[in-house]
Structure formats: structure tokens, C-alpha cells
Amino acid sequence: MGRRASHRMFRDFLCSLVIGFLTGYITSHTVLVVLWRRQEAACRSPGGWGRPRPPPTDPKPLCDSDIPTERLVFIGVMTARRYLKTRAEAIYKTWGKHAPGRLVFFVGTGENYETSLPVIVLSDVADDEYPPQRKSFEMLRHMSSQHGHDFHWFVRLDDDVFVNTERLRTFLNSINSSQHLYMGHPGTGKADEKGNLGLHDDKPYCMGGPGVILSGPTLRQVAPHLLGCLNDTVTSHEDSELGRCVEKVTGLSCTIAREFDGMFSQNYNEKTGAWTVGLKAEKQNAISFHPIKQPMFQFSLRIMLLARTVREKMKYMDVLVKEKSFLKTSGFVSFDDPEVKNCWSSPCDVDSGEIWSCVNAYDVYSINSDDLRTSILHKGRAFGLAEARHALGQFLKRERIRKRLRLSPISYQRVSPQGGLEHVLITRIVKANYLLFRSRQKFDPIYFREIPPRKNRQA
């Protein structure tokens, strides 16, 4: 029995080795073939095969996509009692109601006030104290002590800034909030201040006007040291001193990536330094705009960005209308039809990416085409399709699939820089049952070499 068990173990080992080799060969060779079963043809996601693609501007969360919106970010706006009816109320009525988390206005001690806004009074801080170093630091301490573990991100803002909340949500959802991060518009001070701000190696600090973003771990680490930093200042600036404190405690400096200049936009051009005119196209993707000295311009910016969103939605509606027309003219795939002669707009696929084109005999149907129909011979599609079918035949032969499979005249094709050339091939077996096979052919990497200049013939 022991010898027979040894032979069985050796046989199982050889089988595992062969299966592993075949799997590695299939996945690493020119074409990767994935089998989709007929029962999965309706898709694992709501909407089935014909579900519309989301508009191109929809956010695609990455690291923190599972964070509930109400816990994404805590936004603290530093203001004063005299601005509650003007700047603060304008913020709350425009972008404040759409903040991806919680928005709170912070004021110091002073006279009584009446407002329906969410306001927190900071004790032992005069409301009209300037420069507002103590008010800013106490606001951050309160945010950490009361909500440090309730939110993933914390934003410190002035009351003269406009925030594009959709861009803020998209941006924060794309970053891992468990890291120590300190982000905003990088600043180094005025020309006569450079080298005199107490920053190590003149590293940048995040300017307070356009807003400062701290991840939860960063705020929780810095908060206990804020009082000590407040007693060891070298300037009267609030934002540079916060940068000194963050650098001293965590070693972080504000990001120096040039893209952040545009994401947290500071207006240096106008004489008043305020946003009072329309936005240029390159500015419409910014997260924040500073300064907004007149509350009416909070409403102007909100209207402008909403109008842009409406235009994008209208453009997406045009795409849907075009796809609807395509479906109406080309028909639907019916798996009950043994011949399967019609096209669908796109195959069942939970992946994101380019739109699938339907290949039917010598015609290609795609909403990417102006007339929805092109010839397969005009764009070199025939060769790729033939190669995919050949690869499928080799795959079935290697896997010893003995079922009598018959290729349908319908297939699907798409190409993208990331995914390469992809096909979905439909095979039919008896009683109108179908198997779908997906092939993917990756592009080769790009190689560079230096070309030496031509020698001067007259030399």
C-alpha cells in the first residue's frame, strides 16, 4: 500500500506540473483565452448586455472607493461672525450642500449671532484675532479631537474659496487615505520672504487660501503638537506656520507636483486678486478657486460649473440616442435563434474600456463609426479575427474539449492601448446552447533608441 500511495502521489505531482505549465503557457502566450458560459450571458451586473456605459466624466474610484460619502471628508471653514450672513451663507447655499462629507464653519468668541448654519465656536480665541494663527490651529485641534477617527480626510478652508465638490470627491477617492499626506497649492512665500519662513531647505508649504488637505493619520499625528508649534513661530503667517509644524512632526512638505497649482487654483492675475470673471477651459477642472471676495461670485461659479455638467450630460445623451438607433437598425442577439445572425451593441463584459464592435461576416457595426457600419477589410480587422479563431482552435485542441462546437458568424472586437486587441467568439453546441470565448492579444512594449545625426556632407 505504501508503494502504491507513492506512485499515486508521483502521478498527481506530474499532473499538477503539466496543468501548471499549460496554464502559464496560455496566460503568457500571444493570446489569453477566457471561457464565458452560456448561463453568464446575462451579465453579473444589473442591466444585462445592453446596459449603457457611464459618461466619460463619471468618477472611477480607486483606493478608497468603498468609503461612504458621509464619512469621506470633514471640511472646516474658518470665518468670523460678521461674515456668517454673507460669505458663509453663500458657501452653504452653493457648493456647501454638496460636500462629500460634513461641512462646519468655525468662529471665535464674541457677540451673539443668529444663523441656521452649522457653526462651532472656538473658546479662548477672539473672533477678530489677526493673524488667525490661533484660530486655525484650534480649529484643527477640534477637528482631530472630536472627529479624528470619523472621517478619512480633513480640509482646512478660508471663507473666500469656492470648491468644486465633484472634483474633490473624485480626487480623494483616488488616493489611499491611510497614508500620511499633506496636499494643496505649494507656496514658498513672497520674494522678500524666501529663506526666512523657517522651512527646512526652503521646502514648500500648502497655501491656506486655496485649501489644505490632510489625511486622517497626518492630522492625528500633528494635532497634539499644534500648541507647541504655536508657541514657536517665526512669522505671522498662518499657513506657513502650519507647514512648519507638519514638517517638524511628520517630515512632510506640501507636494511640489506642478499639477497641484491648477488643482488648487490661486488667482494672481486680477488687480483685486479675486475671481470675478468667467473661467478659462483649463481652470474648469480645478478643485478650489481662491479668492472669492464677493459672495455673488460663489453663485456665478456654481452656475457656470452646473452648466458645464449639463452640456456633458447632453453630449452623453447624444451618444445614447446614437446607440439606440444602432440597436434599432442592427437588431438583437437571440440565443434562442440557432443561426444567430444579428448584432448586439456590446457583449457581456464587466470590464471597463473601449466600446465593443460587432463583426458580422464582412461588416463591422460600432457606435464609434460615423455611419455605424464599416467593412472589416478596410481596417485590417480580418487578420486579427482569423488569428483569434486560430488561437481558439489551438486552445480547444490543447484542452481536449471534445464537444462539437460551431463558430457563429457573429463575433465582437475592440482595441485599446491597455487591453490590446480583444475578441469575443461565439460557439454553438447542440440545442441552441452557446459558449463564449474571449481572446486578448497584448501589444509589444515601445522601445527607444537614439539616432545619431547625419554627418555634414560638405565637411
C-alpha positions in Angstrom: 0.0 0.0 0.0 2.8 2.4 0.8 4.4 1.8 -2.7 1.0 2.3 -4.4 0.4 5.5 -2.5 3.8 6.8 -3.5 3.0 6.1 -7.2 -0.3 7.9 -6.8 1.4 10.9 -5.2 4.1 11.0 -8.0 1.3 10.8 -10.7 -0.6 13.6 -9.0 2.6 15.7 -8.9 3.2 15.2 -12.7 -0.5 16.1 -13.5 -0.2 19.3 -11.4 3.1 20.2 -13.1 1.6 19.7 -16.6 -1.6 21.6 -15.7 0.5 24.5 -14.3 2.7 24.5 -17.5 -0.4 24.7 -19.7 -2.0 27.4 -17.6 1.2 29.5 -17.7 1.6 29.0 -21.4 -2.0 30.0 -22.2 -1.9 33.1 -20.0 1.6 34.3 -21.1 1.4 33.5 -24.8 0.2 35.7 -27.6 -3.5 35.2 -26.8 -5.2 34.8 -23.5 -8.5 32.9 -23.8 -11.2 33.1 -21.2 -14.3 31.0 -21.2 -17.7 32.5 -20.6 -20.5 30.1 -20.0 -23.9 30.5 -21.6 -25.6 30.9 -18.2 -23.5 34.0 -17.6 -24.5 35.7 -20.8 -26.9 38.0 -19.0 -24.0 39.6 -17.0 -23.3 39.7 -13.4 -24.1 43.3 -13.1 -27.6 45.0 -13.3 -28.7 45.9 -16.8 -27.6 42.8 -18.7 -25.9 43.0 -22.0 -27.4 46.3 -23.1 -26.6 48.4 -20.1 -25.4 51.9 -21.1 -21.8 52.9 -20.4 -21.3 55.6 -17.8 -20.4 59.1 -19.2 -16.7 59.7 -19.6 -16.7 62.3 -16.7 -18.1 59.9 -14.1 -15.5 59.3 -11.4 -13.8 56.0 -11.2 -12.8 55.5 -7.5 -9.6 53.5 -6.9 -8.1 53.1 -3.4 -10.9 54.4 -1.2 -13.9 53.6 -3.3 -15.7 51.7 -0.5 -15.7 54.8 1.8 -19.3 56.0 2.4 -19.7 59.6 1.1 -20.8 60.9 4.5 -17.5 59.7 6.0 -15.2 60.8 3.2 -14.1 64.3 4.3 -14.6 66.8 7.1 -14.4 70.4 5.8 -13.7 73.1 8.3 -14.2 76.7 7.1 -12.5 79.4 9.2 -14.7 82.5 9.2 -16.0 85.3 11.6 -19.3 86.4 12.9 -19.5 89.4 10.5 -19.3 87.0 7.5 -21.9 84.4 8.5 -24.7 86.2 6.6 -22.6 86.8 3.5 -19.6 84.7 2.7 -20.5 81.7 4.9 -24.2 81.6 3.7 -23.1 81.9 0.1 -20.8 78.9 0.5 -23.6 76.9 2.2 -26.2 77.7 -0.4 -23.9 76.8 -3.4 -21.2 74.1 -3.0 -21.6 73.5 0.7 -24.8 71.5 0.4 -23.0 69.1 -1.9 -19.9 68.5 0.2 -18.9 64.8 0.2 -19.0 64.6 3.9 -19.5 67.2 6.6 -19.1 71.0 6.4 -18.7 73.1 9.5 -18.0 76.9 10.0 -15.6 77.8 12.8 -15.7 81.2 14.6 -14.1 82.6 17.7 -15.7 84.1 20.8 -17.6 87.3 20.5 -21.0 88.8 20.3 -24.2 86.8 19.9 -25.2 85.8 16.5 -28.2 84.2 14.7 -27.8 81.7 11.9 -29.0 78.3 10.8 -25.6 77.3 9.5 -23.6 74.6 11.2 -21.3 76.7 13.4 -18.8 75.8 16.1 -17.4 78.4 18.5 -13.8 78.0 19.4 -13.3 79.0 23.1 -10.4 81.2 24.2 -10.0 82.5 20.6 -11.0 86.1 19.8 -13.3 86.2 16.7 -11.5 89.2 15.2 -7.9 88.0 16.0 -5.5 88.6 13.2 -3.4 87.0 12.0 -5.6 83.9 12.6 -2.9 81.5 13.6 -4.5 80.5 16.9 -8.0 80.2 15.3 -6.6 78.0 12.6 -4.6 75.7 14.9 -7.5 75.5 17.4 -9.9 74.5 14.5 -7.6 71.7 13.5 -7.2 70.5 17.1 -11.0 70.4 17.4 -11.4 68.5 14.2 -8.9 65.9 15.4 -10.2 65.5 19.0 -13.9 65.4 18.0 -13.8 63.7 14.6 -10.3 62.4 14.1 -11.5 58.8 13.6 -14.8 59.6 12.0 -13.5 60.8 8.6 -10.8 59.8 6.2 -9.8 63.3 5.1 -9.8 66.7 6.6 -9.8 70.0 4.7 -9.0 73.5 6.2 -10.5 76.3 4.2 -11.0 80.1 4.4 -14.4 81.6 3.8 -13.4 83.2 0.5 -12.9 80.0 -1.5 -15.1 78.1 -3.9 -14.9 74.3 -4.0 -15.8 72.0 -6.9 -17.2 69.2 -4.7 -17.4 66.6 -7.5 -13.7 67.1 -8.3 -12.9 66.9 -4.6 -14.8 63.7 -4.3 -13.1 62.2 -7.3 -9.7 63.3 -6.2 -10.0 62.0 -2.6 -11.5 58.7 -3.8 -8.4 58.1 -5.9 -5.9 58.3 -3.1 -5.2 55.9 -0.2 -6.3 57.8 2.9 -4.3 55.6 5.3 -1.1 57.2 4.1 0.4 60.4 5.7 -0.4 63.1 3.2 -0.3 66.9 3.2 -1.6 68.5 0.0 -2.6 71.8 -1.5 -1.2 74.6 -3.6 2.6 74.7 -2.9 3.9 78.1 -1.8 7.3 79.5 -0.9 6.3 83.0 0.2 6.9 86.3 -1.4 10.2 87.2 -3.0 11.5 89.0 0.1 10.3 86.2 2.4 12.1 83.3 0.7 14.6 81.7 3.0 13.0 83.4 6.0 10.0 81.3 6.7 11.7 78.7 8.9 11.2 75.8 6.4 13.9 73.2 6.1 15.7 73.6 2.8 13.1 76.1 1.7 10.6 73.3 1.1 7.1 74.5 0.1 4.1 74.8 2.4 0.5 74.4 1.4 -1.1 77.9 0.9 -4.1 78.3 3.2 -6.2 80.3 0.7 -7.0 77.5 -1.9 -7.3 75.0 0.9 -5.1 72.5 2.8 -5.9 68.7 2.7 -4.7 66.4 5.5 -5.2 62.7 5.6 -6.5 61.3 8.9 -3.2 59.8 10.1 -1.4 63.1 9.4 -3.9 65.2 11.3 -4.0 62.8 14.3 -0.2 62.9 14.4 0.2 66.7 14.1 -2.8 67.7 16.4 -1.1 67.1 19.8 1.9 69.3 18.7 -0.1 72.3 17.4 0.0 74.2 20.7 3.8 73.7 20.9 4.2 74.9 17.3 2.0 77.9 18.0 4.5 78.9 20.7 7.4 78.6 18.4 6.5 80.7 15.3 8.9 82.7 13.2 6.4 84.6 11.1 2.8 85.9 11.4 1.6 83.7 8.6 -0.9 81.0 9.5 -0.3 78.7 6.5 3.5 78.7 6.5 3.5 78.1 10.3 1.2 75.1 9.8 3.6 73.9 7.1 6.5 74.2 9.6 4.6 72.3 12.2 3.6 69.5 9.8 7.2 69.3 8.5 8.6 69.3 12.1 6.3 66.5 13.3 5.9 64.3 10.2 8.8 65.3 7.9 6.2 66.1 5.2 6.2 69.2 3.0 3.5 70.3 0.6 3.5 68.4 -2.6 5.6 70.0 -5.3 3.8 68.4 -8.3 3.0 71.2 -10.8 -0.5 69.8 -11.3 -1.5 70.9 -7.9 -1.1 74.6 -8.9 -4.0 74.1 -11.2 -6.0 71.8 -8.9 -6.0 74.3 -6.1 -6.2 77.5 -8.1 -4.9 80.8 -6.7 -5.7 83.9 -8.7 -2.6 86.1 -9.1 -3.7 88.0 -12.2 -6.5 90.3 -11.4 -5.8 93.6 -9.6 -8.2 92.7 -6.8 -6.9 89.1 -6.7 -10.5 87.8 -6.8 -12.4 85.5 -9.2 -14.8 88.0 -10.9 -14.8 86.8 -14.5 -15.5 83.6 -16.4 -13.2 80.6 -16.1 -11.0 79.5 -18.9 -11.3 76.0 -20.0 -8.1 74.8 -18.3 -9.4 76.2 -15.0 -12.7 74.4 -15.0 -11.1 71.1 -13.8 -9.8 72.7 -10.6 -10.9 71.6 -7.1 -10.8 75.0 -5.5 -10.8 78.7 -6.5 -9.4 81.4 -4.3 -10.1 84.2 -3.5 -13.9 84.9 -3.8 -14.2 88.2 -2.1 -17.8 88.9 -3.2 -20.4 86.3 -2.3 -22.3 86.7 -5.6 -19.4 85.1 -7.4 -19.9 81.9 -5.4 -23.2 81.6 -7.2 -21.7 82.6 -10.6 -19.1 79.8 -10.4 -21.7 77.3 -9.3 -24.0 78.2 -12.2 -21.0 78.0 -14.6 -19.9 74.5 -13.5 -23.5 73.2 -13.4 -23.9 74.5 -17.0 -20.8 72.6 -17.9 -22.2 69.4 -16.3 -25.5 69.8 -18.3 -23.5 70.1 -21.5 -21.6 66.9 -20.7 -24.9 65.1 -19.9 -26.4 66.3 -23.2 -23.4 65.0 -25.1 -23.8 61.7 -23.4 -27.5 61.7 -24.3 -26.5 62.1 -27.9 -24.3 59.0 -27.6 -27.2 57.1 -26.2 -29.5 58.2 -28.9 -26.9 57.1 -31.5 -26.6 53.7 -29.8 -30.4 53.3 -29.7 -30.5 54.0 -33.4 -27.8 51.4 -33.9 -29.7 48.8 -31.9 -32.9 49.5 -33.8 -31.2 49.0 -37.2 -29.0 46.1 -36.3 -31.2 44.0 -34.1 -30.5 41.9 -31.0 -28.6 38.7 -30.4 -31.2 36.0 -29.7 -29.6 32.9 -28.2 -32.8 31.0 -29.0 -32.1 31.6 -32.7 -29.8 28.7 -33.9 -28.3 30.9 -36.6 -27.6 34.0 -34.5 -27.4 36.4 -37.5 -27.9 39.7 -35.7 -25.6 42.1 -33.8 -25.8 43.5 -30.3 -24.2 46.8 -29.3 -21.7 45.2 -27.0 -21.1 41.8 -25.5 -21.5 40.9 -21.9 -18.4 42.4 -20.2 -18.0 43.7 -16.7 -14.6 45.3 -17.6 -14.3 49.0 -18.4 -12.7 50.1 -21.6 -13.4 50.8 -25.2 -16.7 50.0 -26.8 -17.0 46.6 -28.5 -17.7 46.5 -32.2 -19.8 43.7 -33.6 -18.4 41.8 -36.6 -21.0 40.1 -38.8 -19.5 38.4 -41.9 -17.8 41.3 -43.8 -19.4 44.2 -41.9 -18.4 45.8 -38.6 -21.1 47.6 -36.6 -19.9 50.2 -34.0 -21.2 53.4 -32.5 -17.7 54.7 -32.9 -18.2 54.8 -36.6 -19.9 57.7 -38.2 -22.3 55.5 -40.3 -22.4 52.7 -37.6 -21.2 50.3 -40.3 -17.8 49.7 -41.9 -16.1 47.0 -43.9 -14.0 44.5 -42.0 -11.5 44.6 -44.9 -10.8 48.3 -44.7 -9.2 48.4 -41.2 -7.2 45.2 -41.1 -9.8 43.5 -38.8 -10.0 40.3 -40.8 -6.4 39.3 -40.0 -6.9 39.8 -36.2 -10.2 37.9 -36.3 -8.7 35.0 -38.2 -5.8 34.9 -35.7 -8.2 34.8 -32.8 -10.2 32.0 -34.3 -7.0 30.0 -35.0 -5.9 30.6 -31.4 -9.3 29.4 -30.2 -8.9 26.2 -32.2 -5.5 25.5 -30.7 -6.8 26.2 -27.2 -9.7 23.7 -27.7 -7.3 21.2 -29.0 -4.9 21.6 -26.1 -7.7 21.4 -23.6 -9.2 18.3 -25.3 -12.6 19.8 -25.5 -14.5 17.2 -27.5 -17.8 19.0 -27.7 -18.9 19.7 -31.3 -18.6 23.4 -31.3 -19.6 25.5 -34.3 -18.4 29.1 -34.7 -21.1 31.7 -35.1 -20.7 34.3 -37.9 -21.1 36.8 -35.1 -18.1 38.0 -33.1 -17.0 41.1 -31.2 -13.8 43.1 -31.4 -12.2 46.1 -29.7 -8.8 47.6 -29.4 -7.2 49.8 -26.7 -3.7 50.7 -25.7 -4.1 49.0 -22.3 -6.1 45.9 -23.3 -4.6 45.3 -26.8 -6.7 43.6 -29.5 -9.6 41.7 -28.0 -12.2 39.4 -29.5 -15.3 37.6 -28.2 -16.1 34.5 -30.2 -19.5 32.8 -30.0 -19.6 29.0 -30.5 -22.8 27.0 -30.7 -23.4 23.4 -29.5 -26.5 21.3 -29.7 -29.9 22.5 -28.6 -29.0 26.2 -29.1 -26.6 26.3 -26.2 -23.6 28.7 -26.5 -20.2 29.1 -25.1 -18.4 32.5 -25.4 -14.6 32.7 -25.6 -12.6 35.9 -25.1 -9.2 36.4 -26.6 -6.7 39.1 -25.9 -3.5 39.9 -27.8 -1.3 42.4 -26.0 0.8 45.0 -27.8 4.6 44.8 -27.6 6.3 47.4 -25.4 7.7 50.5 -27.0 11.5 50.6 -27.4 13.5 53.8 -27.9 17.0 54.2 -29.4 19.0 57.3 -30.2 19.5 58.1 -33.8 22.9 59.8 -34.4 22.8 63.0 -36.5 23.8 62.8 -40.1 27.3 64.0 -40.9 27.7 67.2 -42.9 28.4 66.1 -46.4 30.4 69.3 -47.1 32.7 68.6 -44.2 
